[in-house]
Amino acid sequence: MIKIYRRRYIPDQLMWLKDDEILLADDEKIVTKWTSIKPRPDFSHGISCYFLHKNYKISKFFKHDGSLLYHYCDIVKPEISEDKYIFHDLLVDVLVYPDGAVKVLDLDELVAAYEGRLISEAGLLCALATLDGLLKTIYAGAFDEAAKVLDGYHGQ
């Protein structure tokens, strides 16, 4: 059985995502469904696709009524072993709203993590290069194609 972990740098935390259900796992991606770890007023559950060779995860966050709140894109660096996947959260996130609006989050945290030596120069460069590629995909109108892997899943 594969175990998925999330490694955060701010706050410093390694968390086994034991309640995430793996729906698909192959050499290119892992699709999971999950419920929010802490109760939230804005969303309750979602589905995620970790793109193992692209350094990002695209998630659909669903409101309590089951409607889509937004797509949440995490910049991550996978560390893969035979039975364990650790996804290092490289802090930068991108929200893509149903109306097409885009919001980049936490660039300040990326800078703070680098300045505080929580991530390496390689981690910083990976985060920025991945963010650039993801934003180019979004701005070129190709995000729906990247996120379509989640269309067959509806979370909880």
VENHUCOR-V603083 format. One record per helix or strand of 3 or more residues. SS is the DSSP state (a for helix, b for strand). FROM is the first residue (numbers start at 1). TO is the last residue. If there is no record, write none. Layout:
BEGIN
SS:FROM:TO ; SS:FROM:TO
END
This chain:
BEGIN
b:3:8 ; b:13:16 ; b:21:25 ; b:29:35 ; b:45:51 ; b:56:62 ; b:68:80 ; b:84:97 ; b:102:105 ; a:107:115 ; a:121:139 ; a:143:150
END
